[in-house]
Amino acid sequence: MSETLRGARLEAGGGPGEWVFSAGATFAGVDVPLQLGAQSWGTLNAARDNAVLVCHYYTGTMRAAGLNPDGTPGWWAALIGPGLALDTDQFFVICMNTPSNVQAHDPGIMTTGPDTVHPDGQVWGPRFPAWDFGDLYVIQLGLMRALGVARWHAVVGPSLGGLQALQWAARTPELAPRVVAVAASPHIGPALRDAFTPFLHQVAQAGGLDEALRVITFFGLGSDGLESMFRDTDFGGYLSSRSGTASLPHILDIARLVGTHDLAAVAPYPELFARWAASGLQLLTANIAVDQFFPAAEMRAFAQASAAAGVNHTHLEFASAQGHLGCVNDTAAFAQQVRALLDAPAGPLLPVASAERITRV
């Protein structure tokens, strides 16, 4: 986990709502000058208490809403906008790229990772240090402070973004009183740990970027999703279009990151539940009935234990023909619950019980 984050600042980018987050970080004893792109929608109010952090999924980017450069909608555009569940007439919504963002070769995506340039002018390559969810939490806390925000109104996200949201709940629920995690889990189970990730590495070694993207797409959509999306479409052409912006070293680095996710490593569940109940955390989890990455049973059992311990934890499950990617393509299944959570009042800002032992920013 990052020992320090130095000189964090947020500067306006090249277009409306575009930002550049810069800081000096230390990952595993190695100094890394970070530059991460961000996108925002809506306006930060005078009280600075309406900021919602949206965390992106594995191959996603900061472009969560609005339109992409090619005119297609952002990946959660059905949820983020005026009058939608994340109502930008009411909330200031911001999404920031992670380090090692998979779309590192998209000229509009700013990230720092093994396939970006080291200060010596060469690519970082294997010199890029390992970083974890604690480091990512530190970076996002730096973003919050650079915005002058005392706490997030909510932290939300699908898939990898849901893992990040859960990490906020585990580390400082006082600073994230409302958390939404869609298609996520409290820990990495055998589907990811023992099947997908080893297979991804083997395929990447043998077939490179296109084959890695083929495996990710198959696991993400499942057979029904592939059938519905590509029956009359050139799947190979789709993979080639994606490989134009994706980075294989970043795909593998994010896979490594995902493998470190375990809320019990932050604190034992009884301790987490006690802190969540005491802080008034409001937690919404939504899982997909057929998901090849995060089986619904993993979160269902956790949600039952959490609610039994007095946590305000709402859990729902839904079916999607697009498998795991229902978390971005079937948002109607959970939009109403997201809206209700964001509209629910939160308690007063409490002293942070754990931030100083977790991080120094």
C-alpha positions, 0 to 999 in steps of 0.5 A: 500500500502507498506509504505517501501521496505527495502534492496531489492536485486536480487541474482542468483538462482539455474539454468540458468536465475533463480533469487531470489528477497528478501526484507523487506516489510511493508503491512498494518503495518505488516513487511513481509520478502519477497522472490520471484522467478524470471526467465529471458531470454536474456541479459541486455545490457550495457546501461540497456535500454532493460529490459522488465517486463512480469507479470504473470496471476492468476495461472501463475508463473515466468515460462513464457518462455522456458521449464517447469521442466516437459518439457512443454513450458512456458505459453508465450513461443510462444511470448518470445524467439529468433526472437519472439515478445519479442525477447530475442536476443534484449531484456532482459525479466524477469518475477517474481512471485507475493506474494501469488503465486497460485503455492506455493506448487511447489518446484521450485516456490518461493513466500511469502503468507499466505500458506508459513512459517512465521519467527516464523516457523509456516505458516502465515495463516490469519496473512498474511496482505492484500496487493494491486496493489500499494504494487505489484508496489513497489515490481516490482519497487524494482526489476527494481532498483535491476537490475540497470535499469532506466526504463523498455523498456516495461511492458506486461502481460495477465489477472492479468498480464495485470492489473499489466501492466495497474497499471504501466501505471497509476502510473509511465508511465515515467518508462514504456513507452510501456505497453501491457495489454491482456485480462484485464480491467481498472476496475473490473466489475460485472462479477468478482466482483458480480459473479465469486469471491463470487461463488469462495468463496462459492465453496472453502468453500464447496468443497476445492481446487479441486472445486475452481480449477474446477470453475476457469477452467470453467470460464477461458476456457468456454464451448467451451474451455472445449469441445476442451481440455477435450472431450477425457481427464480426467478432474478430473485427470487434476484438481488433477494434478493441486491441487498438487502444488496449494494453496487454501489460495493463490487462495483466496488471489489473488482473493481478490487482483484482486477485488481491481483493479481500475485505477480511484482509482490511478487518475481520467481518465482525469488526467491519459490520460493527463499524458499518452499523455504528457509522450508519453506512447504507450499502446496496449490493446487486449481483447477476444470477449467472455471472462467470466472475462473481457468483451471486452466492458469494455476496448473498451470504455476506449480505445476510451476515451483514444485515443480521449484524445490524448493517443497513444493507440492501441486496438484490439479484437479477438475471441478464442475458449478457452475464457479468456485463449486465452490470453495465448493460442492464442498469434498469434492474437496479437503477431505482434502488440506486436512486433511492439510496442516493436520495436517502439522508445520511447521518452527520459526518463522524470522526474517521476511526481508521484513516490515519492507521490506513494511510497518510495523504 
